[in-house]
Amino acid sequence: MLLWQWQRRGAGPKYTLDLARALLARGRVELALSISRQAEIVEQLRALDLPTQEIDTYRSGIGFLAATTRLSSIRNDFRDYLRRQRIETVVATMSHLWNPLMVGLIAPTGARLVTVVHDAASHPGDAYPLRQRLVGRELRASDRVVTLTDHVGAGVRRIFGYPPERIAVIPHGAFRFDTAPIPVREWPEGRPFRFLFFGRLRPYKGLDLLMAAIDRIDPKVNFELMIVGAGDLGPLARRIADHPRVRLDQRWIPEDAVGGIFAAADATVAPYREASQSGVLAASYGAGLPMIATPVGGLAEQILPFDAGLVSPDLTPDGFAAAMTRLATEPALYRRLAAHAVAAAEGPLSWDRIAQQFEDVIAAA
């Protein structure tokens, strides 16, 4: 089986690494990789000591244009690698702009394609020309599709007409950033309760809703908000910089720094106005953190079945503020949700369990 993922940063390489480790530990499939040589965690992927094809991708828009001149050679190398390794199943763990140009090479080698679809439609502001047509090309070439939530599965059926009997829903595994046991969180004493907003700073992530919510929380509630991630804050920049309860760390966070940021928090917040699912919530499980999210997309699916957090009743600042207030003022609730986050991370959201479900999908492809 080949795990194929050419993204450089973010959730794609991490998802691939964790799935590869689990499949390797289970020992039920012969595993190979096709990855970007520019991946931020390429050394960790190399450390798996698996047969690995490394593709030179790109680091910028100019690099993308230059790299397109190499696409014919990359296509030949990818096809030859599939044949040389006698690949029977390709699992595309996260889409890349070049994937639609490669998927037609897979079936002629005798391999099947299982595509993991993280988003059926683009997030607001993330769309690029011809996206839907390119995604459709990937799906038409796919023998099976895996989505991380029922919400995305419904989108794949509705938008692309993909057959429902060939779609499997496998939840997002808990992201870990160290090897220590997941801590069972204690109620914070003698300091403010720390909420963490982590990830790309984009309008659809609902920072405006979050800032309005914290201003509606009773001043007697002892809390602070950490906003950590890269992006443009736009008209919120001054308000965030001047807010006495907000701590801002505005930069791309390297992989080796993520664990410490989550360890310093007491809970995470996902006030999104649109979502498929969230890698931040996956990382929350891996850190044993309760979480709060809005009732959009597949976020409730990530939280409610495991009783590991709260989902606000609506997309209003008042609703989100009420959820934040409960978590920051009810120790018994906090401890229950934190314990359930750990139980989920070690059970149904463990990568061993995720890998087992992938093995089942591959057997049925």
LINPE-V77505 format. One record per helix or strand of 2 or more residues. SS is the DSSP state (a for helix, b for strand). FROM is the first residue (numbers start at 1). LEN is the number of residues. Records with the same first field share a line. If there is no record, write none. Layout:
SS: FROM-LEN + FROM-LEN
This chain:
b: 2-4 + 32-5 + 51-5 + 89-4 + 112-6 + 144-4 + 167-3 + 193-6 + 223-7 + 246-5 + 267-4 + 290-4 + 309-3
a: 11-16 + 42-5 + 61-24 + 99-4 + 104-4 + 131-10 + 150-11 + 164-3 + 203-3 + 207-8 + 234-9 + 255-9 + 279-9 + 299-8 + 317-13 + 331-16 + 351-14
